[in-house]
Amino acid sequence: MSSFPTSPATAVTGPLTAALLNSYKTNIDFLTNTSGTMPYCHAYLSGSQTLSAGVSAAITLDGEIKDTDSMHTGSNSFFTVNTAGLYLVIAEIQFPSTASGNDFVTILNGVNVMAGDNTGAIAASHRLQVTAFVQCAVSDTLSMKGLSTAGGALTAGSGATFLQAKWMCL
């Protein structure tokens, strides 16, 4: 899917034709997601990734759960938007236990930070999640970065470190 379906520019002055009704049906199907093709992508880090202490790094997304709009390919660290609109974006990182320092997760649209969160040292493995609504144009890139001032490896399992984006509306 490369764009939101458009309504015909035909003014209805007489009987509704089958072609006109089918065009409107296509729009309603898209908005209600009856075809299951609403733009949505969920990709994750399948293993571990080492972060250098104090260095913000793009998180590798080498596995996919679902991608209905061909936004993610290969083992890269980003999604490329193919359908313009407002997206609900969720980024989550599973960090190992730390005795000191802070852990951070951020969502980016290109180089612009859309949302971020951080936590102090936690003595057990923990997840840090951030959510944002992000207005996107076609070809925008959505990604996530992680940072730990304590350093160490990000750990993942069962999709614990992931990025997902769901199209909400124009």
VENVENRA-V344511 format. One record per residue. N is the residue number from 1. RES is the residue in three letters. PHI is phi in radians with two decimals (none if undefined). OMEGA is omega as a letter, one per 30 degrees, with the letter a starting at -180 (999 if undefined). BURIAL is I if it has 9 or more other C-alpha atoms within 8 Angstrom, else O. Layout:
# VENVENRA-V344511
n=N res=RES phi=PHI omega=OMEGA burial=BURIAL
n=N res=RES phi=PHI omega=OMEGA burial=BURIAL
This chain:
# VENVENRA-V344511
n=1 res=MET phi=none omega=a burial=O
n=2 res=SER phi=-1.93 omega=l burial=O
n=3 res=SER phi=-2.83 omega=l burial=O
n=4 res=PHE phi=-1.17 omega=l burial=I
n=5 res=PRO phi=-1.05 omega=l burial=O
n=6 res=THR phi=-1.79 omega=l burial=O
n=7 res=SER phi=-1.44 omega=l burial=O
n=8 res=PRO phi=-1.14 omega=a burial=O
n=9 res=ALA phi=-1.48 omega=a burial=O
n=10 res=THR phi=-1.27 omega=l burial=O
n=11 res=ALA phi=-1.40 omega=a burial=O
n=12 res=VAL phi=-1.46 omega=a burial=O
n=13 res=THR phi=-2.08 omega=a burial=O
n=14 res=GLY phi=-2.43 omega=a burial=O
n=15 res=PRO phi=-1.08 omega=l burial=O
n=16 res=LEU phi=-1.34 omega=l burial=O
n=17 res=THR phi=-1.51 omega=l burial=O
n=18 res=ALA phi=-1.09 omega=a burial=O
n=19 res=ALA phi=-1.09 omega=l burial=O
n=20 res=LEU phi=-1.16 omega=l burial=I
n=21 res=LEU phi=-1.11 omega=l burial=I
n=22 res=ASN phi=-1.15 omega=l burial=O
n=23 res=SER phi=-1.12 omega=l burial=I
n=24 res=TYR phi=-1.15 omega=l burial=I
n=25 res=LYS phi=-1.07 omega=l burial=O
n=26 res=THR phi=-1.02 omega=l burial=I
n=27 res=ASN phi=-1.13 omega=a burial=I
n=28 res=ILE phi=-1.14 omega=l burial=O
n=29 res=ASP phi=-1.04 omega=l burial=I
n=30 res=PHE phi=-1.07 omega=a burial=I
n=31 res=LEU phi=-1.19 omega=l burial=O
n=32 res=THR phi=-1.67 omega=l burial=O
n=33 res=ASN phi=1.02 omega=a burial=I
n=34 res=THR phi=-1.19 omega=l burial=O
n=35 res=SER phi=-1.56 omega=a burial=O
n=36 res=GLY phi=1.29 omega=a burial=O
n=37 res=THR phi=-1.98 omega=l burial=I
n=38 res=MET phi=-0.97 omega=a burial=I
n=39 res=PRO phi=-0.94 omega=a burial=I
n=40 res=TYR phi=-2.71 omega=l burial=I
n=41 res=CYS phi=-2.50 omega=l burial=I
n=42 res=HIS phi=-2.36 omega=l burial=I
n=43 res=ALA phi=-2.17 omega=a burial=I
n=44 res=TYR phi=-2.53 omega=l burial=I
n=45 res=LEU phi=-1.57 omega=a burial=I
n=46 res=SER phi=-1.49 omega=a burial=I
n=47 res=GLY phi=-2.16 omega=l burial=O
n=48 res=SER phi=-2.35 omega=l burial=I
n=49 res=GLN phi=-2.46 omega=a burial=I
n=50 res=THR phi=-1.52 omega=l burial=O
n=51 res=LEU phi=-1.86 omega=l burial=I
n=52 res=SER phi=-1.30 omega=a burial=O
n=53 res=ALA phi=-0.96 omega=l burial=I
n=54 res=GLY phi=1.34 omega=a burial=I
n=55 res=VAL phi=-1.99 omega=l burial=I
n=56 res=SER phi=-1.25 omega=a burial=I
n=57 res=ALA phi=-2.31 omega=l burial=O
n=58 res=ALA phi=-1.15 omega=a burial=I
n=59 res=ILE phi=-1.58 omega=l burial=I
n=60 res=THR phi=-1.20 omega=l burial=I
n=61 res=LEU phi=-2.01 omega=a burial=I
n=62 res=ASP phi=-1.86 omega=l burial=I
n=63 res=GLY phi=-2.38 omega=l burial=I
n=64 res=GLU phi=-2.24 omega=l burial=I
n=65 res=ILE phi=-1.70 omega=l burial=O
n=66 res=LYS phi=-2.76 omega=l burial=O
n=67 res=ASP phi=-2.64 omega=a burial=I
n=68 res=THR phi=-1.54 omega=a burial=I
n=69 res=ASP phi=-2.31 omega=l burial=I
n=70 res=SER phi=0.91 omega=a burial=O
n=71 res=MET phi=-1.49 omega=a burial=I
n=72 res=HIS phi=-2.15 omega=l burial=I
n=73 res=THR phi=-2.34 omega=l burial=O
n=74 res=GLY phi=1.14 omega=a burial=O
n=75 res=SER phi=-1.96 omega=a burial=O
n=76 res=ASN phi=-1.38 omega=a burial=I
n=77 res=SER phi=-1.91 omega=a burial=I
n=78 res=PHE phi=-2.58 omega=l burial=I
n=79 res=PHE phi=-1.93 omega=l burial=I
n=80 res=THR phi=-1.87 omega=a burial=I
n=81 res=VAL phi=-1.29 omega=l burial=I
n=82 res=ASN phi=-1.89 omega=l burial=I
n=83 res=THR phi=-2.21 omega=a burial=I
n=84 res=ALA phi=-1.11 omega=l burial=I
n=85 res=GLY phi=2.63 omega=l burial=I
n=86 res=LEU phi=-1.61 omega=a burial=I
n=87 res=TYR phi=-2.01 omega=l burial=I
n=88 res=LEU phi=-1.61 omega=a burial=I
n=89 res=VAL phi=-2.05 omega=l burial=I
n=90 res=ILE phi=-2.19 omega=l burial=I
n=91 res=ALA phi=-2.16 omega=l burial=I
n=92 res=GLU phi=-2.40 omega=l burial=I
n=93 res=ILE phi=-2.20 omega=l burial=I
n=94 res=GLN phi=-1.69 omega=l burial=I
n=95 res=PHE phi=-1.79 omega=l burial=I
n=96 res=PRO phi=-1.32 omega=l burial=I
n=97 res=SER phi=-1.10 omega=l burial=I
n=98 res=THR phi=-2.39 omega=l burial=I
n=99 res=ALA phi=-1.58 omega=a burial=O
n=100 res=SER phi=-2.69 omega=l burial=O
n=101 res=GLY phi=1.53 omega=a burial=I
n=102 res=ASN phi=-2.27 omega=l burial=I
n=103 res=ASP phi=-2.04 omega=a burial=I
n=104 res=PHE phi=-2.34 omega=l burial=I
n=105 res=VAL phi=-2.37 omega=l burial=I
n=106 res=THR phi=-2.36 omega=l burial=I
n=107 res=ILE phi=-1.88 omega=l burial=I
n=108 res=LEU phi=-2.17 omega=l burial=I
n=109 res=ASN phi=-1.98 omega=a burial=I
n=110 res=GLY phi=1.18 omega=l burial=O
n=111 res=VAL phi=-1.78 omega=a burial=O
n=112 res=ASN phi=-1.52 omega=l burial=O
n=113 res=VAL phi=-1.31 omega=a burial=I
n=114 res=MET phi=-1.67 omega=a burial=I
n=115 res=ALA phi=-2.90 omega=l burial=I
n=116 res=GLY phi=-2.81 omega=l burial=I
n=117 res=ASP phi=-2.68 omega=l burial=I
n=118 res=ASN phi=-2.58 omega=l burial=I
n=119 res=THR phi=-2.51 omega=l burial=O
n=120 res=GLY phi=-1.40 omega=a burial=O
n=121 res=ALA phi=-1.03 omega=l burial=I
n=122 res=ILE phi=-2.29 omega=a burial=I
n=123 res=ALA phi=-1.37 omega=l burial=O
n=124 res=ALA phi=-2.43 omega=l burial=O
n=125 res=SER phi=-0.96 omega=a burial=I
n=126 res=HIS phi=-2.58 omega=l burial=I
n=127 res=ARG phi=-1.92 omega=l burial=I
n=128 res=LEU phi=-2.17 omega=a burial=I
n=129 res=GLN phi=-2.19 omega=l burial=I
n=130 res=VAL phi=-2.36 omega=a burial=I
n=131 res=THR phi=-2.28 omega=l burial=I
n=132 res=ALA phi=-2.63 omega=l burial=I
n=133 res=PHE phi=-1.60 omega=a burial=O
n=134 res=VAL phi=-2.23 omega=l burial=I
n=135 res=GLN phi=-1.39 omega=a burial=O
n=136 res=CYS phi=-2.20 omega=l burial=I
n=137 res=ALA phi=-1.78 omega=l burial=I
n=138 res=VAL phi=-1.02 omega=a burial=I
n=139 res=SER phi=1.45 omega=l burial=O
n=140 res=ASP phi=-1.08 omega=l burial=I
n=141 res=THR phi=-2.06 omega=l burial=I
n=142 res=LEU phi=-1.86 omega=l burial=I
n=143 res=SER phi=-2.62 omega=l burial=I
n=144 res=MET phi=-2.33 omega=l burial=I
n=145 res=LYS phi=-2.21 omega=l burial=I
n=146 res=GLY phi=-2.15 omega=l burial=I
n=147 res=LEU phi=-2.61 omega=l burial=I
n=148 res=SER phi=-2.34 omega=l burial=I
n=149 res=THR phi=-1.36 omega=l burial=I
n=150 res=ALA phi=-1.55 omega=a burial=I
n=151 res=GLY phi=1.40 omega=l burial=I
n=152 res=GLY phi=1.89 omega=a burial=I
n=153 res=ALA phi=-1.61 omega=l burial=I
n=154 res=LEU phi=-1.32 omega=l burial=I
n=155 res=THR phi=-2.04 omega=a burial=I
n=156 res=ALA phi=-2.43 omega=l burial=I
n=157 res=GLY phi=3.07 omega=a burial=O
n=158 res=SER phi=0.96 omega=l burial=O
n=159 res=GLY phi=1.24 omega=a burial=I
n=160 res=ALA phi=-1.24 omega=l burial=I
n=161 res=THR phi=-2.00 omega=a burial=I
n=162 res=PHE phi=-2.64 omega=l burial=I
n=163 res=LEU phi=-2.31 omega=l burial=I
n=164 res=GLN phi=-2.40 omega=l burial=I
n=165 res=ALA phi=-2.40 omega=l burial=I
n=166 res=LYS phi=-2.24 omega=l burial=I
n=167 res=TRP phi=-1.15 omega=a burial=I
n=168 res=MET phi=-1.91 omega=a burial=O
n=169 res=CYS phi=-2.99 omega=l burial=O
n=170 res=LEU phi=-1.19 omega=999 burial=O
